[in-house]
Amino acid sequence: MKPKKTLLRQSGGVTAVINASAAGVIETARKHRNRIGKVYAGRDGIIGALTEDLIDTSREPASAISRLKTTPGGAFGSCRYKLKGSMRTGRTTSA
């Protein structure tokens, strides 16, 4: 089975907690490369996912991903855009 691509979608304030959870997802995906391929993050949150402005986290070294756990702010940016209805799954799932 070919590894699946993953889109990291997060919501909430841009805090170290958001970065730490992103680091956890990315590090876990890297441990399971046979099932989880590349992890992408939307630049500036869901807006990046909708406009396909994605950050390929596989280009970042493990040391940079580990530092996310203690980095303040939002490493991938943020927005206050609210998804409505079918946009919650349809568009972002196919990007």
Backbone atoms as SQL, in Angstrom:
CREATE TABLE atoms (id INTEGER PRIMARY KEY, chain TEXT, resi INTEGER, resn TEXT, atom TEXT, x REAL, y REAL, z REAL);
INSERT INTO atoms VALUES
  (1, 'A', 1, 'MET', 'N', 0.833, -1.169, 0.000),
  (2, 'A', 1, 'MET', 'CA', 0.000, 0.000, 0.000),
  (3, 'A', 1, 'MET', 'C', 0.889, 1.247, 0.000),
  (4, 'A', 2, 'LYS', 'N', 0.570, 2.169, -0.871),
  (5, 'A', 2, 'LYS', 'CA', 1.336, 3.410, -0.984),
  (6, 'A', 2, 'LYS', 'C', 1.027, 4.315, 0.218),
  (7, 'A', 3, 'PRO', 'N', 2.065, 4.925, 0.827),
  (8, 'A', 3, 'PRO', 'CA', 1.823, 5.820, 1.968),
  (9, 'A', 3, 'PRO', 'C', 0.913, 6.985, 1.571),
  (10, 'A', 4, 'LYS', 'N', 0.045, 7.377, 2.481),
  (11, 'A', 4, 'LYS', 'CA', -0.903, 8.466, 2.253),
  (12, 'A', 4, 'LYS', 'C', -0.277, 9.804, 2.608),
  (13, 'A', 5, 'LYS', 'N', -0.637, 10.828, 1.861),
  (14, 'A', 5, 'LYS', 'CA', -0.246, 12.187, 2.209),
  (15, 'A', 5, 'LYS', 'C', -1.174, 12.660, 3.329),
  (16, 'A', 6, 'THR', 'N', -0.646, 13.540, 4.174),
  (17, 'A', 6, 'THR', 'CA', -1.431, 14.040, 5.293),
  (18, 'A', 6, 'THR', 'C', -1.432, 15.562, 5.267),
  (19, 'A', 7, 'LEU', 'N', -2.604, 16.134, 5.501),
  (20, 'A', 7, 'LEU', 'CA', -2.735, 17.582, 5.614),
  (21, 'A', 7, 'LEU', 'C', -2.997, 17.915, 7.069),
  (22, 'A', 8, 'LEU', 'N', -2.081, 18.647, 7.651),
  (23, 'A', 8, 'LEU', 'CA', -2.200, 19.070, 9.037),
  (24, 'A', 8, 'LEU', 'C', -3.143, 20.254, 9.083),
  (25, 'A', 9, 'ARG', 'N', -4.300, 20.066, 9.714),
  (26, 'A', 9, 'ARG', 'CA', -5.281, 21.149, 9.834),
  (27, 'A', 9, 'ARG', 'C', -5.468, 21.433, 11.312),
  (28, 'A', 10, 'GLN', 'N', -5.205, 22.656, 11.683),
  (29, 'A', 10, 'GLN', 'CA', -5.339, 23.034, 13.084),
  (30, 'A', 10, 'GLN', 'C', -6.185, 24.288, 13.194),
  (31, 'A', 11, 'SER', 'N', -6.731, 24.477, 14.360),
  (32, 'A', 11, 'SER', 'CA', -7.551, 25.648, 14.611),
  (33, 'A', 11, 'SER', 'C', -7.290, 26.128, 16.032),
  (34, 'A', 12, 'GLY', 'N', -7.439, 27.410, 16.224),
  (35, 'A', 12, 'GLY', 'CA', -7.251, 27.967, 17.557),
  (36, 'A', 12, 'GLY', 'C', -6.176, 29.031, 17.556),
  (37, 'A', 13, 'GLY', 'N', -5.906, 29.536, 18.715),
  (38, 'A', 13, 'GLY', 'CA', -4.906, 30.583, 18.856),
  (39, 'A', 13, 'GLY', 'C', -3.512, 30.077, 18.530),
  (40, 'A', 14, 'VAL', 'N', -2.683, 30.996, 18.065),
  (41, 'A', 14, 'VAL', 'CA', -1.310, 30.617, 17.700),
  (42, 'A', 14, 'VAL', 'C', -0.446, 30.616, 18.961),
  (43, 'A', 15, 'THR', 'N', -0.265, 29.440, 19.500),
  (44, 'A', 15, 'THR', 'CA', 0.481, 29.279, 20.746),
  (45, 'A', 15, 'THR', 'C', 1.490, 28.149, 20.600),
  (46, 'A', 16, 'ALA', 'N', 2.336, 28.033, 21.600),
  (47, 'A', 16, 'ALA', 'CA', 3.293, 26.926, 21.615),
  (48, 'A', 16, 'ALA', 'C', 2.575, 25.577, 21.646),
  (49, 'A', 17, 'VAL', 'N', 1.361, 25.543, 22.185),
  (50, 'A', 17, 'VAL', 'CA', 0.592, 24.289, 22.229),
  (51, 'A', 17, 'VAL', 'C', 0.256, 23.828, 20.814),
  (52, 'A', 18, 'ILE', 'N', -0.132, 24.754, 19.957),
  (53, 'A', 18, 'ILE', 'CA', -0.428, 24.420, 18.563),
  (54, 'A', 18, 'ILE', 'C', 0.830, 23.876, 17.888),
  (55, 'A', 19, 'ASN', 'N', 1.965, 24.537, 18.117),
  (56, 'A', 19, 'ASN', 'CA', 3.227, 24.071, 17.533),
  (57, 'A', 19, 'ASN', 'C', 3.615, 22.696, 18.069),
  (58, 'A', 20, 'ALA', 'N', 3.426, 22.473, 19.357),
  (59, 'A', 20, 'ALA', 'CA', 3.784, 21.191, 19.964),
  (60, 'A', 20, 'ALA', 'C', 2.933, 20.057, 19.385),
  (61, 'A', 21, 'SER', 'N', 1.645, 20.320, 19.175),
  (62, 'A', 21, 'SER', 'CA', 0.794, 19.268, 18.603),
  (63, 'A', 21, 'SER', 'C', 1.185, 19.005, 17.150),
  (64, 'A', 22, 'ALA', 'N', 1.559, 20.061, 16.412),
  (65, 'A', 22, 'ALA', 'CA', 2.032, 19.875, 15.033),
  (66, 'A', 22, 'ALA', 'C', 3.301, 19.020, 15.026),
  (67, 'A', 23, 'ALA', 'N', 4.218, 19.317, 15.946),
  (68, 'A', 23, 'ALA', 'CA', 5.448, 18.522, 16.041),
  (69, 'A', 23, 'ALA', 'C', 5.122, 17.059, 16.313),
  (70, 'A', 24, 'GLY', 'N', 4.175, 16.812, 17.183),
  (71, 'A', 24, 'GLY', 'CA', 3.774, 15.438, 17.490),
  (72, 'A', 24, 'GLY', 'C', 3.235, 14.706, 16.279),
  (73, 'A', 25, 'VAL', 'N', 2.398, 15.372, 15.497),
  (74, 'A', 25, 'VAL', 'CA', 1.846, 14.760, 14.282),
  (75, 'A', 25, 'VAL', 'C', 2.962, 14.461, 13.286),
  (76, 'A', 26, 'ILE', 'N', 3.837, 15.422, 13.073),
  (77, 'A', 26, 'ILE', 'CA', 4.916, 15.265, 12.088),
  (78, 'A', 26, 'ILE', 'C', 5.891, 14.173, 12.522),
  (79, 'A', 27, 'GLU', 'N', 6.275, 14.184, 13.784),
  (80, 'A', 27, 'GLU', 'CA', 7.215, 13.159, 14.274),
  (81, 'A', 27, 'GLU', 'C', 6.607, 11.765, 14.221),
  (82, 'A', 28, 'THR', 'N', 5.330, 11.658, 14.548),
  (83, 'A', 28, 'THR', 'CA', 4.658, 10.355, 14.490),
  (84, 'A', 28, 'THR', 'C', 4.574, 9.865, 13.048),
  (85, 'A', 29, 'ALA', 'N', 4.253, 10.759, 12.136),
  (86, 'A', 29, 'ALA', 'CA', 4.188, 10.377, 10.721),
  (87, 'A', 29, 'ALA', 'C', 5.543, 9.881, 10.236),
  (88, 'A', 30, 'ARG', 'N', 6.607, 10.531, 10.669),
  (89, 'A', 30, 'ARG', 'CA', 7.950, 10.123, 10.246),
  (90, 'A', 30, 'ARG', 'C', 8.320, 8.744, 10.783),
  (91, 'A', 31, 'LYS', 'N', 7.766, 8.368, 11.912),
  (92, 'A', 31, 'LYS', 'CA', 8.023, 7.033, 12.473),
  (93, 'A', 31, 'LYS', 'C', 7.264, 5.947, 11.711),
  (94, 'A', 32, 'HIS', 'N', 6.246, 6.350, 10.966),
  (95, 'A', 32, 'HIS', 'CA', 5.398, 5.391, 10.251),
  (96, 'A', 32, 'HIS', 'C', 5.391, 5.696, 8.749),
  (97, 'A', 33, 'ARG', 'N', 6.562, 5.897, 8.191),
  (98, 'A', 33, 'ARG', 'CA', 6.692, 6.273, 6.778),
  (99, 'A', 33, 'ARG', 'C', 6.085, 5.250, 5.824),
  (100, 'A', 34, 'ASN', 'N', 5.982, 4.020, 6.269),
  (101, 'A', 34, 'ASN', 'CA', 5.391, 2.992, 5.402),
  (102, 'A', 34, 'ASN', 'C', 3.885, 3.205, 5.212),
  (103, 'A', 35, 'ARG', 'N', 3.241, 3.936, 6.136),
  (104, 'A', 35, 'ARG', 'CA', 1.800, 4.192, 6.037),
  (105, 'A', 35, 'ARG', 'C', 1.465, 5.663, 5.806),
  (106, 'A', 36, 'ILE', 'N', 2.290, 6.549, 6.354),
  (107, 'A', 36, 'ILE', 'CA', 2.025, 7.985, 6.251),
  (108, 'A', 36, 'ILE', 'C', 3.166, 8.615, 5.465),
  (109, 'A', 37, 'GLY', 'N', 2.830, 9.177, 4.327),
  (110, 'A', 37, 'GLY', 'CA', 3.839, 9.820, 3.492),
  (111, 'A', 37, 'GLY', 'C', 4.146, 11.221, 4.002),
  (112, 'A', 38, 'LYS', 'N', 4.188, 12.147, 3.106),
  (113, 'A', 38, 'LYS', 'CA', 4.498, 13.517, 3.473),
  (114, 'A', 38, 'LYS', 'C', 3.373, 14.153, 4.288),
  (115, 'A', 39, 'VAL', 'N', 3.775, 15.041, 5.195),
  (116, 'A', 39, 'VAL', 'CA', 2.816, 15.835, 5.969),
  (117, 'A', 39, 'VAL', 'C', 2.916, 17.268, 5.476),
  (118, 'A', 40, 'TYR', 'N', 1.782, 17.798, 5.066),
  (119, 'A', 40, 'TYR', 'CA', 1.711, 19.177, 4.602),
  (120, 'A', 40, 'TYR', 'C', 0.948, 20.007, 5.629),
  (121, 'A', 41, 'ALA', 'N', 1.330, 21.269, 5.760),
  (122, 'A', 41, 'ALA', 'CA', 0.609, 22.216, 6.607),
  (123, 'A', 41, 'ALA', 'C', 0.168, 23.374, 5.723),
  (124, 'A', 42, 'GLY', 'N', -1.043, 23.864, 5.950),
  (125, 'A', 42, 'GLY', 'CA', -1.514, 25.017, 5.194),
  (126, 'A', 42, 'GLY', 'C', -0.867, 26.290, 5.721),
  (127, 'A', 43, 'ARG', 'N', -0.263, 27.057, 4.824),
  (128, 'A', 43, 'ARG', 'CA', 0.312, 28.338, 5.237),
  (129, 'A', 43, 'ARG', 'C', -0.843, 29.261, 5.643),
  (130, 'A', 44, 'ASP', 'N', -0.734, 29.827, 6.801),
  (131, 'A', 44, 'ASP', 'CA', -1.783, 30.685, 7.373),
  (132, 'A', 44, 'ASP', 'C', -3.074, 29.907, 7.622),
  (133, 'A', 45, 'GLY', 'N', -2.926, 28.692, 8.085),
  (134, 'A', 45, 'GLY', 'CA', -4.089, 27.901, 8.495),
  (135, 'A', 45, 'GLY', 'C', -4.882, 27.349, 7.327),
  (136, 'A', 46, 'ILE', 'N', -6.187, 27.308, 7.502),
  (137, 'A', 46, 'ILE', 'CA', -7.071, 26.687, 6.519),
  (138, 'A', 46, 'ILE', 'C', -7.046, 27.438, 5.188),
  (139, 'A', 47, 'ILE', 'N', -6.727, 28.731, 5.216),
  (140, 'A', 47, 'ILE', 'CA', -6.625, 29.497, 3.970),
  (141, 'A', 47, 'ILE', 'C', -5.563, 28.878, 3.057),
  (142, 'A', 48, 'GLY', 'N', -4.441, 28.500, 3.626),
  (143, 'A', 48, 'GLY', 'CA', -3.392, 27.857, 2.838),
  (144, 'A', 48, 'GLY', 'C', -3.845, 26.534, 2.254),
  (145, 'A', 49, 'ALA', 'N', -4.627, 25.792, 3.014),
  (146, 'A', 49, 'ALA', 'CA', -5.143, 24.522, 2.501),
  (147, 'A', 49, 'ALA', 'C', -6.110, 24.757, 1.347),
  (148, 'A', 50, 'LEU', 'N', -6.965, 25.746, 1.482),
  (149, 'A', 50, 'LEU', 'CA', -7.962, 26.023, 0.439),
  (150, 'A', 50, 'LEU', 'C', -7.340, 26.586, -0.838),
  (151, 'A', 51, 'THR', 'N', -6.259, 27.332, -0.689),
  (152, 'A', 51, 'THR', 'CA', -5.596, 27.922, -1.860),
  (153, 'A', 51, 'THR', 'C', -4.403, 27.087, -2.326),
  (154, 'A', 52, 'GLU', 'N', -4.205, 25.935, -1.687),
  (155, 'A', 52, 'GLU', 'CA', -3.103, 25.013, -1.986),
  (156, 'A', 52, 'GLU', 'C', -1.735, 25.667, -1.799),
  (157, 'A', 53, 'ASP', 'N', -1.658, 26.557, -0.823),
  (158, 'A', 53, 'ASP', 'CA', -0.389, 27.150, -0.412),
  (159, 'A', 53, 'ASP', 'C', 0.088, 26.325, 0.774),
  (160, 'A', 54, 'LEU', 'N', 0.762, 25.233, 0.456),
  (161, 'A', 54, 'LEU', 'CA', 1.100, 24.229, 1.460),
  (162, 'A', 54, 'LEU', 'C', 2.587, 24.221, 1.784),
  (163, 'A', 55, 'ILE', 'N', 2.888, 23.878, 3.005),
  (164, 'A', 55, 'ILE', 'CA', 4.259, 23.734, 3.468),
  (165, 'A', 55, 'ILE', 'C', 4.564, 22.248, 3.559),
  (166, 'A', 56, 'ASP', 'N', 5.564, 21.810, 2.846),
  (167, 'A', 56, 'ASP', 'CA', 5.980, 20.412, 2.865),
  (168, 'A', 56, 'ASP', 'C', 6.920, 20.233, 4.057),
  (169, 'A', 57, 'THR', 'N', 6.409, 19.677, 5.142),
  (170, 'A', 57, 'THR', 'CA', 7.207, 19.557, 6.364),
  (171, 'A', 57, 'THR', 'C', 8.353, 18.564, 6.232),
  (172, 'A', 58, 'SER', 'N', 8.335, 17.732, 5.182),
  (173, 'A', 58, 'SER', 'CA', 9.432, 16.775, 5.008),
  (174, 'A', 58, 'SER', 'C', 10.735, 17.487, 4.643),
  (175, 'A', 59, 'ARG', 'N', 10.650, 18.723, 4.247),
  (176, 'A', 59, 'ARG', 'CA', 11.852, 19.499, 3.903),
  (177, 'A', 59, 'ARG', 'C', 12.565, 20.031, 5.150),
  (178, 'A', 60, 'GLU', 'N', 11.916, 19.921, 6.291),
  (179, 'A', 60, 'GLU', 'CA', 12.492, 20.427, 7.540),
  (180, 'A', 60, 'GLU', 'C', 13.225, 19.302, 8.269),
  (181, 'A', 61, 'PRO', 'N', 14.404, 19.589, 8.786),
  (182, 'A', 61, 'PRO', 'CA', 15.128, 18.554, 9.536),
  (183, 'A', 61, 'PRO', 'C', 14.421, 18.223, 10.851),
  (184, 'A', 62, 'ALA', 'N', 14.709, 17.040, 11.361),
  (185, 'A', 62, 'ALA', 'CA', 14.100, 16.595, 12.624),
  (186, 'A', 62, 'ALA', 'C', 14.364, 17.585, 13.753),
  (187, 'A', 63, 'SER', 'N', 15.527, 18.214, 13.761),
  (188, 'A', 63, 'SER', 'CA', 15.856, 19.174, 14.827),
  (189, 'A', 63, 'SER', 'C', 14.917, 20.380, 14.789),
  (190, 'A', 64, 'ALA', 'N', 14.559, 20.848, 13.602),
  (191, 'A', 64, 'ALA', 'CA', 13.638, 21.979, 13.479),
  (192, 'A', 64, 'ALA', 'C', 12.233, 21.587, 13.937),
  (193, 'A', 65, 'ILE', 'N', 11.808, 20.392, 13.589),
  (194, 'A', 65, 'ILE', 'CA', 10.489, 19.923, 14.013),
  (195, 'A', 65, 'ILE', 'C', 10.460, 19.774, 15.535),
  (196, 'A', 66, 'SER', 'N', 11.503, 19.255, 16.121),
  (197, 'A', 66, 'SER', 'CA', 11.573, 19.105, 17.569),
  (198, 'A', 66, 'SER', 'C', 11.499, 20.462, 18.273),
  (199, 'A', 67, 'ARG', 'N', 12.138, 21.469, 17.700),
  (200, 'A', 67, 'ARG', 'CA', 12.114, 22.813, 18.304),
  (201, 'A', 67, 'ARG', 'C', 10.720, 23.437, 18.301),
  (202, 'A', 68, 'LEU', 'N', 9.837, 22.949, 17.441),
  (203, 'A', 68, 'LEU', 'CA', 8.468, 23.465, 17.428),
  (204, 'A', 68, 'LEU', 'C', 7.807, 23.328, 18.798),
  (205, 'A', 69, 'LYS', 'N', 8.188, 22.297, 19.534),
  (206, 'A', 69, 'LYS', 'CA', 7.555, 22.012, 20.833),
  (207, 'A', 69, 'LYS', 'C', 7.710, 23.156, 21.821),
  (208, 'A', 70, 'THR', 'N', 8.723, 23.979, 21.650),
  (209, 'A', 70, 'THR', 'CA', 8.957, 25.083, 22.586),
  (210, 'A', 70, 'THR', 'C', 8.963, 26.446, 21.882),
  (211, 'A', 71, 'THR', 'N', 8.473, 26.472, 20.652),
  (212, 'A', 71, 'THR', 'CA', 8.439, 27.718, 19.892),
  (213, 'A', 71, 'THR', 'C', 7.121, 28.442, 20.135),
  (214, 'A', 72, 'PRO', 'N', 7.180, 29.698, 20.566),
  (215, 'A', 72, 'PRO', 'CA', 5.937, 30.460, 20.752),
  (216, 'A', 72, 'PRO', 'C', 5.346, 30.875, 19.403),
  (217, 'A', 73, 'GLY', 'N', 4.101, 31.240, 19.420),
  (218, 'A', 73, 'GLY', 'CA', 3.445, 31.679, 18.189),
  (219, 'A', 73, 'GLY', 'C', 3.026, 30.501, 17.335),
  (220, 'A', 74, 'GLY', 'N', 2.632, 30.779, 16.128),
  (221, 'A', 74, 'GLY', 'CA', 2.201, 29.734, 15.212),
  (222, 'A', 74, 'GLY', 'C', 3.185, 29.586, 14.079),
  (223, 'A', 75, 'ALA', 'N', 3.906, 28.499, 14.044),
  (224, 'A', 75, 'ALA', 'CA', 4.955, 28.286, 13.043),
  (225, 'A', 75, 'ALA', 'C', 4.413, 28.297, 11.614),
  (226, 'A', 76, 'PHE', 'N', 3.187, 27.860, 11.420),
  (227, 'A', 76, 'PHE', 'CA', 2.626, 27.774, 10.069),
  (228, 'A', 76, 'PHE', 'C', 1.657, 28.908, 9.756),
  (229, 'A', 77, 'GLY', 'N', 1.501, 29.837, 10.696),
  (230, 'A', 77, 'GLY', 'CA', 0.577, 30.941, 10.495),
  (231, 'A', 77, 'GLY', 'C', -0.824, 30.578, 10.943),
  (232, 'A', 78, 'SER', 'N', -1.712, 31.533, 10.812),
  (233, 'A', 78, 'SER', 'CA', -3.078, 31.331, 11.278),
  (234, 'A', 78, 'SER', 'C', -4.019, 32.269, 10.535),
  (235, 'A', 79, 'CYS', 'N', -5.297, 32.008, 10.683),
  (236, 'A', 79, 'CYS', 'CA', -6.331, 32.885, 10.135),
  (237, 'A', 79, 'CYS', 'C', -7.586, 32.698, 10.979),
  (238, 'A', 80, 'ARG', 'N', -8.562, 33.500, 10.735),
  (239, 'A', 80, 'ARG', 'CA', -9.838, 33.381, 11.452),
  (240, 'A', 80, 'ARG', 'C', -10.965, 33.026, 10.494),
  (241, 'A', 81, 'TYR', 'N', -10.653, 32.273, 9.483),
  (242, 'A', 81, 'TYR', 'CA', -11.638, 31.867, 8.486),
  (243, 'A', 81, 'TYR', 'C', -12.400, 30.651, 8.995),
  (244, 'A', 82, 'LYS', 'N', -13.708, 30.713, 8.920),
  (245, 'A', 82, 'LYS', 'CA', -14.550, 29.600, 9.371),
  (246, 'A', 82, 'LYS', 'C', -15.085, 28.843, 8.154),
  (247, 'A', 83, 'LEU', 'N', -14.863, 27.541, 8.133),
  (248, 'A', 83, 'LEU', 'CA', -15.422, 26.702, 7.077),
  (249, 'A', 83, 'LEU', 'C', -16.912, 26.538, 7.284),
  (250, 'A', 84, 'LYS', 'N', -17.641, 26.479, 6.181),
  (251, 'A', 84, 'LYS', 'CA', -19.094, 26.335, 6.256),
  (252, 'A', 84, 'LYS', 'C', -19.524, 25.045, 5.568),
  (253, 'A', 85, 'GLY', 'N', -20.493, 24.382, 6.137),
  (254, 'A', 85, 'GLY', 'CA', -21.132, 23.224, 5.534),
  (255, 'A', 85, 'GLY', 'C', -20.196, 22.187, 4.955),
  (256, 'A', 86, 'SER', 'N', -20.395, 21.869, 3.661),
  (257, 'A', 86, 'SER', 'CA', -19.638, 20.798, 3.021),
  (258, 'A', 86, 'SER', 'C', -18.171, 21.138, 2.839),
  (259, 'A', 87, 'MET', 'N', -17.808, 22.429, 2.966),
  (260, 'A', 87, 'MET', 'CA', -16.396, 22.801, 2.860),
  (261, 'A', 87, 'MET', 'C', -15.579, 22.183, 3.981),
  (262, 'A', 88, 'ARG', 'N', -16.214, 21.801, 5.064),
  (263, 'A', 88, 'ARG', 'CA', -15.483, 21.239, 6.186),
  (264, 'A', 88, 'ARG', 'C', -14.743, 19.962, 5.833),
  (265, 'A', 89, 'THR', 'N', -15.253, 19.221, 4.875),
  (266, 'A', 89, 'THR', 'CA', -14.555, 17.991, 4.508),
  (267, 'A', 89, 'THR', 'C', -14.179, 17.943, 3.045),
  (268, 'A', 90, 'GLY', 'N', -15.066, 18.324, 2.153),
  (269, 'A', 90, 'GLY', 'CA', -14.868, 18.160, 0.723),
  (270, 'A', 90, 'GLY', 'C', -13.619, 18.768, 0.144),
  (271, 'A', 91, 'ARG', 'N', -13.491, 20.062, 0.155),
  (272, 'A', 91, 'ARG', 'CA', -12.362, 20.731, -0.496),
  (273, 'A', 91, 'ARG', 'C', -11.046, 20.422, 0.169),
  (274, 'A', 92, 'THR', 'N', -10.996, 20.468, 1.480),
  (275, 'A', 92, 'THR', 'CA', -9.711, 20.243, 2.152),
  (276, 'A', 92, 'THR', 'C', -9.285, 18.794, 2.085),
  (277, 'A', 93, 'THR', 'N', -10.218, 17.886, 1.944),
  (278, 'A', 93, 'THR', 'CA', -9.859, 16.475, 1.847),
  (279, 'A', 93, 'THR', 'C', -9.249, 16.165, 0.478),
  (280, 'A', 94, 'SER', 'N', -9.685, 16.865, -0.559),
  (281, 'A', 94, 'SER', 'CA', -9.188, 16.574, -1.900),
  (282, 'A', 94, 'SER', 'C', -7.944, 17.365, -2.262),
  (283, 'A', 95, 'ALA', 'N', -7.594, 18.390, -1.477),
  (284, 'A', 95, 'ALA', 'CA', -6.403, 19.184, -1.792),
  (285, 'A', 95, 'ALA', 'C', -5.209, 18.350, -1.597);
